[in-house]
Every structure is written in structure tokens, then in C-alpha cells.
Amino acid sequence: MLTPPDQFLYHERDLPILDVRSPGEYAAGHLPGAQNLPLFTNDERAEVGTLYKQVGKNEALMRGLEFVGPKMAMFARHATSLALEGRIKLYCWRGGQRSQSMGWLFEKAGLQPRVLQGGYRQFRRSARERISLPWKIAVVGGFTGSGKTEILRALRQMGEQVLDLEGLAHHRGSAFGAIGQPPQPSTEQFLNLIWRALDDLDPGRTLWVEDESHLVGRAAVPDELFNPMREARLYFLEAPRALRVVHLTALYGVESRAELAAAVQRIQKRLGGRDAAECIAQIEAGELAAVAERLLHYYDKQYAHGAGKRDPERVTHLRPEPEPTSMAQWVEQAAQMLITARNQLGSKI
């Protein structure tokens, strides 16, 4: 029943996974794709834990049995309904009593459970080890509105390895980045999602990532990845400003005017009170191209300041020629420029 982490994570990947920890633990972070079937509610777990510390193991065990007993049939039925040909995976925090108790119950119900040895804690260690591998990172940079996400997508379609951090974080990386996006994962879950995205990729090939701050919205890029990103070669794409204005206008023009105005208010102190007020007035008037043009002055200075801290020997500027006339043309042109530059630099990546 106890299954070593490598076998649990990489064999029988189509099996459903149950996280039997409390809803609060699950919400903080869990294996990607796992469903929550908590042995204890948040309150029950807190009570059992308090009894264990203040009274003793036996009293905590008895109270836990009182909580679990009435739910055992429900647990078994739910696991049976999810199991694939009688097989199912499950884990708790350390691979201890919670998951092994559930595994025992599932065996009695005729299932073949695989319990993660070492639990979620061991998975986190394995995830960090995977992220810490010596990836051949190439960073795609450029001023706001350069279409970097679309360029990464084009690289993936061309057979390149891509890690889309903004897609995983559900955030576009600026004060406007959460608009139109699903809720962000926690920093803990963000790391888990990065592990999942890297899981099938080859460390021996180039891994393209977008230039990001340590925080993508509220989710922090793990140091195991962020530090190598800062040391990697930055390919700075110099997209024509006119195209950037068009791109930003199209990207955010379909979003709520109230949310756009709220985003401007969040950067009011840095933008300046007068500019912020004029931006909000232009948003209300539907003059979004003018807003984009104004905001680019601010964001270009911010990005140039950050990029200026890089080792200039590790920065490659890529300028389009001939100048593209549409965003689609720029995306295709930029993706090809990146691949050509990577191939020319070879080991200097």
C-alpha cells in the first residue's frame, strides 16, 4: 500500500488522487489534479491536535475515531466511485495515520490504494528537486505590451520548451495583471503547478520563460527557479511602440472600465496624481489608446530600470527588420528571431 514517491508520482498517472488532509491544508497547496476527501474538517483537526498536545495520543485517537466513524461509509463510496479499475492514489501530510487509515478502509472496500510514502511533505521536497535541476533557461524580455505571452505560445507551437509563469499564476504581471483572470493560486500551489509544468520537459533543452519579477501578482516564483532566471541570458525584444499600444488596447479594451480605473488608482502615487486622474478620465471616455500610450511611459521606465541591473554581457537585443505591420506578424517574426539568436549563441545561452 505504501508507495515510494517516484513510483507514486510517475507511474499510473491516470489514477485519481485523493488528498485526505483538512480543507485548509488542501487550499494552501496540493498535488495538481488531486481531489480533497478530508478525514477531518478544519475544526476537527484542530481539536484532535490540541488533545494530542495537551492530553495525549490515546485521547486524541479516541476523539478522532468519534469524528471518523460516522463518515467511513461515505469515504468508501466516494473512493469507489472515483477509482479506476479499483485503483486509487491518496496522501496526507507525512504518509502517516490519516492516509494509511484511509488506505486500510479502501482495502476493506475492495480497492487497491497507493499511499504516498512520506506524504505531501515528501512531494514538496521532490518538487523542489525537480525545479532545482540545471535547466538551460532563456529569458524573453521586452517592454510592456510586446506580446511576450503570445510569443511564448508561438515558440511552443514551433516545438520549443516553454514555461508560462503568468499563465500558471493567473496574472499578467502588472497592476492590471489580475483583470479578467481566475483567482491566483497561493505561492505554495504556484510551486506545485510549476513542478507539474516542468515534469515532462527535458532539462537538456532550452527552456523559454518570460522575464518576471519575483512576485507574479501575489504568487512568488520559487528561488530555485528565480535565481537561475536572473543569471540566464535575457533576449530583449524591441517591439515597435505603435504595435504595443494597439496590443494593449485590444487586450484590455474588453475588460471592465471600473477595474481598469481601480488599477490606475493602485499605482497613483508612482504614476503621479495628475497623470492618474487624466488616465481615469480617459478610461471613462473610452480613450484607451491614449491611456495605453500614457502608461507606457511609466512602465517602460520601470522595466528599463530593472533590466539595467542585468549583466550587459548576458543581454541580447533583438530588433525587427523589416518593421512588422501587425501584432500577428510581430509575434511570428519575434519567435523566429529568438530561435535564430539562441542557435547562433549556442553554449553562451
N, C-alpha and C positions, 0 to 999 in steps of 0.2 A: 504493500500500500504506500509506504514512504518512497518518494521518487526523487532522485538527485536532480539538482537544478537544471543541468544541461539537458537531461532527458525530458524533464517536465516542460521546459521552455521550447525545445527544438524538435521534439518528436510528437507525433499525433497532434499536429497543430490545429486540426479541425475540431478537436474535442472542446465542448463548452467548459468554461472555467467559472467556478464559484468562489467568491470572496466571502468567508464566513465571519469576518470581523464586524464590528459595530458599524452602523451607518455613518457615524462621524469619522471613523478611521478610513472607510471606503471613500468618503467625499474628499478627504485630504489627499488621497492618492491611491491608485490601484493598478493592477496589471491591465494594460489596454485590452478591451474586449471582455473583461470579467464582469459577471453579474453579482450583485450583492444579495446574499442569503444569510443575514446575520444570526448567529447563535444567540446573541444578547442584543437588546436595544441599547442605546447610549446610556440611559438611566440604569438599566440592569447591570451593564458592565461596570459602571461607576460604583454601584452598591457592592457587587461581588469583590471588586478590587479593594474597596475600603475594608470589608470584612477580612480579607486576606491579610492586610497590613495590620489591622488593629486587634483582630481576634485570633485568626489562624487559618491554616489551609483547610482543615476539615469543615469548619463552619462555612467558609466560602464555597466549598464544594457542595455542601448540602443546599445552600441557598441557590447556587447555580442550577442544581437539579430541579429545584422547585420551579425555576423560571423555564427551563428547557422541556421538562416532562410534557406539558400540555401541547407543545409545538412539534413534537417529534414526528407525528403522522404527516403534518404539513410539510416538514422538511423533506421527508422521504418521497412524498408525492411530487413535490416540486422538482427534486433532483431527477426522479424517474422520468418526468415529462421532458426534461432537457437532455438527458443522457443520449449519447449516440451509440446505438447498439449495446447499451448497458454500461458504457464507459464515460467517465466524467472526471474532471480535474477540480481540485479545491486547495485552498490555502488559508492560513491565518497569519498572525504576526510572526511567530517563530516556528511554525510547524509543530506546535505542541498540542495541548489538550483540546483546544477548540476544533482544530481541523481533524485531529485524529479521532475525536469523539464523533464528529460528523461522518468521518470515513467509516468508522465501525457501524454506525447506523445505516449508511448506504449499503455496506456489505450485507447487513441483515435484510435489507430490502431487495437483495439480488443484484446489486450493481457492482461494477469493478472500479472503485475510486482510485485516483492517483493523487496523493497528498504531497505537496511541495515540501521537500526536506529543507529545513531552515526558514521556511515561510517567506512572507513578503520582505522581511529584513534581508534575507539572503538574495532575493531577487534584486533588491536595490543595489547590493554590492556588485552583482553580476552586470546590472545595467550600467553602473559607473565604469566598470572594467571595459565594457564594450565601447562606451563613449570615449574612454581614455586611450584607445588604440591610436597609433601614429597615422591618422588619416592624412591624405595628400590634399589639404584644403586649398581651394582657390576662392577668393572673396570677390564678389561682384559689387562694386560701388558705383556711386553716381548721385547727383543732386536729386532732391525730391521731385517726383513726377517723371523720372527717367524710365519708368516701366520695368523696373528690376524684377518684380514678381513675374510679369509676363515673359521677360527674357529667360528667367529660370525655367519657366514652363516650356519655352521653346527648346532650351537645352535638353530637357528631359525627353522631349519628343524626338530629338536628334540622337538619343541613345546615351546621353551623359548622365552621370550620377548627380542627383540634386537633393539637398536638404532644405526644405521650405520652412524656415523657423517661424515666419509670420503666419503661415497657414496653420501650423501646429498651435501657435499661441492665440489664434483668432484675433490678431491685431496687426495693423499696418505700420506700427512703429512711431507714429507722431501723435500730437494732441488730438488729431482727427481719426486716429487709427482704429478705435473701437466702434466707430459709427458703421452700422449695417452688419456688424459681426455677431456671432453667437457669444455667449458668456465665455470668458477666458478660463483656461484650466489653472489650478494652483501651480506654484513653482514646482512642487513635488510631482504633480501629474505631468507637467511640461517635460520634466526629465524623462519620465516613463514613456511619453509619446516620442521623444527624440530617440530613445533606445529602440522603440518599435520601428521607427523610420530607418534607422541605421542597420537594423538587424539583417536585412537581406542584401546590404551593399558590400562592396569589396574595398577593404582599406588600401589595396594596392593601386586603385584607380583614383583619378581626380574626383574630389567631392566639391561641387559648387555650392556655395552658400552666399546669401546676401549679407552685406555689411550691416551689422546691427550693434546697438548699444547693449550694455549688459542686461538692461531691462527691456523686454518687448512688451510694452504696456506694463502690467503688474507682474508678469512672469519673467523670472530671471534665467538667463542662459547659464547652464552649469559651467563652473570654472574649467572643468575637464575639456570643454569644447571652446569656451570663450577665449581662454588664454592662447590656444593654438591659432584661433581665428585672427587674433591681434598680431601674431607673428607671421601669418601667411601672407602671400602676395596679394595685393589689392589691385584689381583691374578696374580702373576708374573710367566709366563710360560717360563721354561728354555729349549728352543728348542736346539737340537744339532747344533753346529756351521756348520758342513758339510751340514746339511739339509738346513740351512739358505742360504748358498752360492748357493746351487742348486736352491732354490726357487727364489732368487733374479735374478739369471742368466736367468731362464726361464721367469720371469715376465718382465724383461726389455730387454731381448735379441731380442725381436721382434720390438723394438722401434728404432727410428732414431738415428744413431750414432752421428749426429751433435747435436741433442737435449741432448743426454747423456753427450757429451763433454761440452756443454753450462752449464749444471747443475753442473758439476765439477768446472767450472770456477767461478760459483756463490759462492762456498764455498772455493775458493782457499786460501784466507787469513787464514781461520781457519784450513784448511787441511794442509797447508804448500806448498810453491811453488814447491819444488821438488816432493812431493807426487802427487800434482795436475798434474804436467807435465807428470809424469810416468803413471798416470791413463788415461790421454788423449791419450798418445801413445798406451797404451794397448787397449783402446776403438777402436782406428783406426785400430789396428791389429786384432781386433775381439777376444781378450783375456778377455772376460767378466767375467769369473770366477775369474781370478786374480784381476780384478777391484773390484768385489764384496768383495773378501777377504780383500783387502786393505781398502776399505771404511768401512767395519765392525769395524775395529779398531777405526776409528773416531766416528762412530755413537754409538758404544757400550759405549764409554766414555761419550758421550753427554747424553745418556739415563740413565746411571748409576748415573751421577751427579744429574739429575732431580729426579730420584726415591729415591736417598739418602736423599732428603729433606722430604720424607714422614715419618709419624709416624710409626716406625717399628712394633708397635703393630697392625697396620692396613694393613700389607703386608703379604701375604701368598705365599710362593714359592712352585711351583709345578714342580717336576722333573719327566720325563718319565722313566718308568721301566716296561718291558724291553725297551731298546732304539729303537725307530722306525727306519725302514729302508727306508721309503719313505715319501714324504710330505703328501700323502693321509692318510697314516697310522697315522702320527703325528696329523693331524687335527682331526681325529676321536678320537684318544687317548686323546688329549688335551681337547676337548669338554666334554668328559666323566669325566675327572679329575676335570674340573670346576664345573660340576653339583654335583659331589660327595663331593667336598670341600664345596660348598655352603650348601648342605644339612647337612653336619657334623657341620658346624659353626652355622647354624640356625640363631638365633636372633643377632648373632655377626656380621652379614653381614654389 
